Amino acid sequence: MPDAYEPGGRYRITIVFVSEGMTRAGFQAAFRFADGETQGKQAGRIEPIDTRVTVSASAAPAVEYVHHSASGTELAEPELASWSFVWTAPNAGDPVMIHVAANSANGDNSPLGDLVYTAEARSRAAGGR
């Protein structure tokens, strides 16, 4: 996530996830405005760049969620997962937050031993707040 974004700019975002003992992994992320009248609303657009990632939308409030697909749960390397997509920044100059949740699975088809992690990052419009 860039520290500052150009309104309407396109950015390749890569989520890298490392977890000991992980044999499968998943993630979900959303871009929302961080402040002001638009706080919590969708910020920009998300586009998958391969079949490891897909995008879904919630009904109300309308927010896009980028997440792993079925094939996207396979690891890139032992104990390392990564997913890439393109985020097109909003035209509005308000600050944006990305919230990410990732799941480290041990492959035993049960919730035991699986771990969930969360992270967030903030970006402001170049020359803005």
Steps between C-alpha positions, in 0.01 A plus 500: 500500500657832403543761776341747259288420195428695184121534459399257223846339504539124451709301750602137503447381857660176621409342830778278631422266787755282685396258773683207654333164432259647244403266216206703359408865533227750424436870531237771466554875469296815445586862415286759678516872558651565843347838593233757429158464339618203292646307798439126466392520136674330208824674399603432142470180297663158528593282203637145515805436282491120510277210607640492858294808591135595461280795600159490671274784609284543807147635458482778758715687536637418156862399562722284280699221664802352326577146614662172406331267254499121541829475311637795699530295820809321369830634633758676283780337705503294820344712778457801263188618319458805278220657301511795260232724353461852365347776709384811315501785749186712538471836328408660833798615703396355836723263704452128431539194726561143388396234749637150447424169670705189417455138603789259556363146463675179591310289244324260739151618389408614850513842669753365753848640448386761247596859580349831386701822481391856424680810377415845373676777312407859423568707191434869440452678171820653367498862611192433715414416860 
